[in-house]
Amino acid sequence: MVDHLSHAHLVAEAVCVSMERHLSHKHPLYQMLKFHCRGVLTANVLGAPALLAPGQFMHTLYAYGWKGASKLVSGAAKSEDWIAHGFTEDLINRGVDDRGTLPYYPYRDDGKILNRALERFTKEYVQIYYKKKEDVLEDKELQAFAKEISVDGNGKIRRFPTSVRSVMQLRSIISRFLWIVVGRHTAVNYPLTDYVLYVPNAPTKLYNDSRAPADRFSLLNLPLRTVSETQCAFTSSLGTFRYDRLLDYASFLEDRAARRVVYRNFCRLNELVEPLLIRINNRRLKDGHLAYPYFIPRWLPNGIQT
């Protein structure tokens, strides 16, 4: 709940709402970000009530019910930390960044490859329009955009800058946002169909049924049929829908230079990154490990769509 709804959906919403409020439709960042924001507001406005309202999914599926779910989400929302949501910072904070300590961790290893690709795309796109620090400082729409998000301005996201002071800082903001809506959300959403759709693998509830042996697990400890059906429907709807494909929007951009950058990085993802990740996954299977297909570019949408 916290990693998915609070740290991905609600953080992305703050950025996308500010984008709509402060960046004109002709602004070069709006031209690109709109494709990565597409779907998040719809998913949040329609999806949150379906999750958190009395009698809805969270109330049916989890023992803490809709009140507990709402408390978890609202509590996390009050302490959202922009820096902590970065890919590298998150690994360090959770103590899983060291391959020597944790050799097999596909999210970390494949995520590094994907994150580098997103950072490279961001660098190439930003440098079309922002050559020097003054270009950033003089962009009044960009400055208003940042102030709307920061807790030190008009927003609620801690450690988001109230103003953007350099090209490097702008690149960091954009690439971190792309990681949240592409990498982070993919990791918490799309594996649901492989791991949670099969109820005995990850039941949302366990029952202390008096008919079950006290000293070992029993099928009687699993949820009832109606709860299991709800879990299957819920995870299937979340984990199977993709509206688009990462960086597939070059032809929709007005600026020729922007089209070239987006298309070049789209090709790089599919001609270099994808074969590399496929080889890595084949090696994992050969070594007796599970594969991790979720960061293969063909399966990555541009943003949060479910």
N, C-alpha and C positions, 0 to 999 in steps of 0.2 A: 504493500500500500504506500509506504513512505517513499521508497526508491522509485516507484512507478508514477504514482499520481502526483506526489508533492515535488520530488526532485527532478522530474522530467516534464510532466504536463503543466504544472503551475508555474514553474520557472520559465518555460517556453512561452506561456501565455503572457507573462509580464513583458517580455521582449517584443512579442508580436503586437500586443495592444499599443505599446509605445511607438512601434514602427508605424502603425496605422494613424496614430494621432499626430506624429511629428515629422515624418518623412513624406515629402510629396511623392506622387506616383511617378514622377520623372527622376527622382533622386536615384543615383546609381546603386546605392545600397538597397533601396526599396525594390528596384528592378530585379535584384537577385534574391533578397530575403523573402519576398512574397511567395516564392515557390517552396521555401523551407518552412514557412508559417502556414501554408495551405492545409487546412484540416484541423489544426490544433484548437482553434476557437470553437469550431463545430463539435469536435470531440469532447471538449470540456463543458460546453453549455448543455449539450444533450446527454453526454455520458455521465457527468458527475451526479445528477439526480437519479439516474438509473442505477448507479452504484451505491450512493449514500443515503437515499431517502428511506424512510421507514418501510419495511417489508420488501425492499429491493435486494439486489444481488449480495451485497456485503452482509446484510441482515440474515439472509438465507444461508449463506455459505460459511460464515465464520461465527465462532462462539461469542466473540465480543459484540456482534450485532452492529446495527447502523450507528448507534451512539458511540461505541468504541472506535469504529472506523472513522467517524467524523472527528473524534478527539485526536486520533493519530495524525490525520491529515492536517487539521488546523494547527496542532502543536508543531508539526514539522514546518509548516508554512511560515510560522512566526520567526523561525531561525534559519531561513534559507541563506546559504553562503555561496556567493558566486565563484570564488576561487576554489572552494572545496569540490565544486562540481566539475572541475577540469579533469581530464583523463589521468594525467600523471599524479596530480595531487590526491585524487581519490585512491589510487593504488597505494600511495605512500601512507595515507591516513589509515587504510585498512590493513597495512602490513603485508601486502601481497606483491610488492614490486620486485622482490629479489628472486631471481631464477634459481639461485643456489639453495634457498630455503624452500621454495615451492616450484619444482621443475615443470610440472604439468599444470598450466593455467592458460587455456586457449584464449579466454577473454583478454588477458593481459597481452599475450604475444601477438595475436591477430589484431587486437585493438591498437597496438603501437603502429602497425602497418597502415591501418585505416586512418588513424589520427594524423600520421605524417602526410597522407594523401590530402586530407582535409586542410591541413595547415599550408601545404603547397598551393592548393587551389586558392585559398584565402589570400595568400601573399600575392599571387599573380593577379587576382581580381582587384584587390585594393590598390596595388601600385599603378593601375591604369589611371585612377582618378586622384590619388593622394601621393604626390611625389615628395613632399616635404612637410615638416611639422606645421607650417603656416596653413597649408591646405586643410588640415584637420581642425586647427584652432578657429579658423574663419568660417567653418561650416556650422551655421547657427542651428540648422535642423538637426544635425548630428549631436550637438551639445544639448539641445532640448530633449532629444531621444534618451541620452544617458541620464540626465537629471530625473526624468520621469521614472526610471527603474530603480535608482539607488536609494537605499534607506536614508542616506544623508541628503537626499534631494526630496522628491515627492513620492518615492516608491517604497518597497519593502525588502529589497534584496540587499543583504549585507555584503560589503566589500565589492560592490559594483561601483565603478568610479562615477562621481557626479558630473565630471566632464572628461572628455577624451583629449589627452595632451600630446600624443605623438602617433605617428603612423604605426609604430610597433604595438602600441597599446590598442589601437583600433583593430589591428590584425588579431591580437590576442582575444579581444571581445568576440569578433565574428567567428573565429575558429572554435572557441569554447562553446559558443551557441550551436554551431553545426555539430560538434561532438554530442551535445546534450540531445538534440532532436534526431540525429542519425544514429550515432553509436550507442549512447546510453539507453535511449528508448528501445532500439532494436534488441539490445541485450536483455532487457527486462520484459519485453512484450512477446517477441516472436518465438522464443523457446517454449512458450506455454503449450503449443500444440504437441510438442514432443514429450514434455515432462509432466504436465498437469492435466492434459486431456484424459490420460489413463488414471482414473481415480485412485486405485491402490498405490500408485507410485507417489502421489502427493495429495492425500486427502485434506480437504480444508477443515474437516472436523474429525475427531476420534471420540467414540462413545465408550463409556465404562459399562458395557452391557453385562448384566448379571448372568446371562446364559453363557458367556465366553469364559474359557479357563483363565484363572487368575494369574497363571505363571507363564503364559505365552500369548502371542498375538492371534487374533481370530478375525475372520471375515465379519463377525458380528460387531467388531469395533469400528467398522467402516460406516460412512454415512448411509442413510436410507436411500432408496431408489430415486425419490423425487429430488433430494439434494444432489445426488450424483448426476442426474440428468441436467440439473441446473449448472453444475460445474462444467460438464462437457459442452453445453451450449455456450456458456460464458467464455471459456477459454478458446473455443473454436472461432467464435466471432472476433475475438481480439487478435488471435494469432495467425489469421489467414488473409486478412485484407491488406492489400497494398495498392494505392491509387496510381503511383508513378514509380519512376526509377531514378536513382541518385544522379543528379546533374544531366538530366535528359531534356533540359529546357533551352538549350542554346538557340534554337530556331525562333523562340518567342522573344528574344531580347532585341531591342532596337539598335543598340550600339554594336557596330561591327567588331570592335576590339573586344568587347565583352563576350560576344558570340564565340570568337576564336578561343578565348581563355576557357570558357565553359566547355566547349566541344573538345578542346585538347585534353582537358582533365577528365572528361567523360571517357575519352579513348584510352587515356592512361589507366583509369580504373579498370576498364574491361579488357585491355590488352596486356597489362603488366601486373596489376594488383591481383586480379582474379586468378590468372594462372598460377601465380605465386602461392596464394592461399589454398588453391586446390592441391598443389604439390605438398604443401605443409600438412593438409588434412589426410592425404594419402599416406604420408609418412606416419602420421599418428595411428591410423588404422593398422598399418604394417607392424607398428610397435605395440599393438594391443590396447591402444587408447581409443576413446570415443572421438569422433570428428566434431568439428565446430563450424558448421556451414553458415552461421548467421551473419558474418561480416563479408561474405562473398558478394561483390558489388551488384550482381544481377538481382539479389534478393533485398537490396537496401532501398527503401523509399527516400524521398527528399526530406521528410519530416514526420511529425506525429500525426497519424491519420486514424488511429483507433484508440 
